[in-house]
Amino acid sequence: MDQDRVNRTEKPALRVGDAERQQTADHLISAHGLGQLDTDEMAERLEAVHAAKFRSDLDPLTADLPAPPASSVELSGLPRFRSAVSSLSAI
């Protein structure tokens, strides 16, 4: 019975949209520019960003990185993110 109560009180996983994916991608691109991620690591993480469906999919991708400088994070839209992922897949 306790297990049933736990299951009913757990919060459902929150889905993410394009804006959250873009923000995470911008953070990773910024970290790469600052030398915190190498190109392969950034490419792997950007692929995971593209596949993310839930907040819990995105959080681990930047958990080991410091917060980006405020001026380096842009919410410029998904086309830039898709372009970055496409160009990385050619590497």
Secondary structure, 3 states (H helix, E strand, C coil): CHHHHHHHHCCCCCECCHHHHHHHHHHHHHHHHCCCCCHHHHHHHHHHHHHCCEHHHHHHHHCCCCCCCHHHCCCCCHHHHHHHHHHHHCC
